[in-house]
Amino acid sequence: MQSVITKPLRNRLLAALSGSDAALLTPHLVLVDLEKHQILIEPGEEMQFCWFIEAGIASIVAGTLRGDQTEVGLVGCDGMVDVAVLHTLNHSSLRVFVQAAGQAYRIQIAAIQGALQRSETLRSELLRYSHALLVQVSSTTLANASCTLEERLARWLLMYHDRSDGDDLFMTHEILSLMLNVRRAGVSLTLKSLQTRSILSSRRGVIAITDRLALEKIAGDGYGVAEKLSASSA
C-alpha cells in the first residue's frame, strides 16, 4: 500500500482531471491491491471508500432476496465505484466485487464528498462518468431482454476485453454463466460456435479473442453507445 500517486495514471477519470481538481483528491488517494473475488461494496451496508480502478476489473451485481443475481455493469480503468457517492449517498443497493485482480486508488467517502462540495468542475466530470455508467447498465438491461445469448456473450466479452491488458481473458464458463445469468451448457455451446468460426479460442480458464471485428458485428448496436460516452467522459 502506498499513499503517493504513481505516474502515469491509468485511471482515465483521475488522469483527465484539471490540476486544481486533482489537488483536491490526491492527498487522500491510497494505492491498494485488488484481489480476485474481493468484495468492495456490499448492498445496504454503509460505504467506507470509493475506488478508482487502475488495473483489473470490478463487477457490479444486482441481486434478489432469494439469492438470484446478475451482473449489470463492468468497471475498469475507465471509471470508479460506487457512483452513489456522487449523489450524496453513503449506501449502495448493488454489490461490487473484483472480477479480475489489479490495483485501485482508494479514497474515503468523507474525503471525496468534501472535494465534490468544493469543486463544481470535479462534480461535473464525475457525474458525466456516472451517466455513462447508467447508459451501460441500461444497455445491459436491454440486451438481457431482447438479444440472443450469442449477442449478449459477444457484448460481454468485448466489454471485458476493453478493460483488459491483452487478448487473453482469464475466466471460466461457470463465471460467464453466472454473470449472464444463463445455464453453463448454453455458454459452452455458444463459445464452441464462436471458436469454430475462429472468432475466439478457448482453453481451460482462458478465452482469447482472435477476431474482434467479427465479435463486434455479432454484438450489434448493443455494444458501443456506452463505450463512446465513457471515452468522452475521460
GIWOTA-V226427 format. One line per field, one symbol per residue. phi: phi as a letter, one per 40 degrees, with the letter a starting at -180 (. if undefined). psi: psi as a letter, one per 40 degrees, with the letter a starting at -180 (. if undefined). Layout:
phi->???
psi->???
This chain:
phi->.abbccbcccccccccccdccccccdcbcbcbcbcdgcccabcgcccbbbbcccagbbbbbbabcchcaacbabbbccaabbcdccbgcbbbcbcbbccbcaaaccacdcccccccccbccccccccccdcccccccccccccccbbccccccccccccccdbbcaccbcabccccccccfbccdccccccccccccgcababdgbbbcbaccccccccgccbhcccccccccb
psi->hifihiiihdhddddeiiddddddddeehhhiihihehhdhhheihidiihhhdiahihhhiiideeiiiheihhaeeaiiheddeffieiieihhihdhibiihihidddddddddehddddddddddddddddddddddddddeiiddddddddddddddeieaehhhiidddddddefiidddddddddddddefdiihihehhhhegddddddddaeehddddddddee.
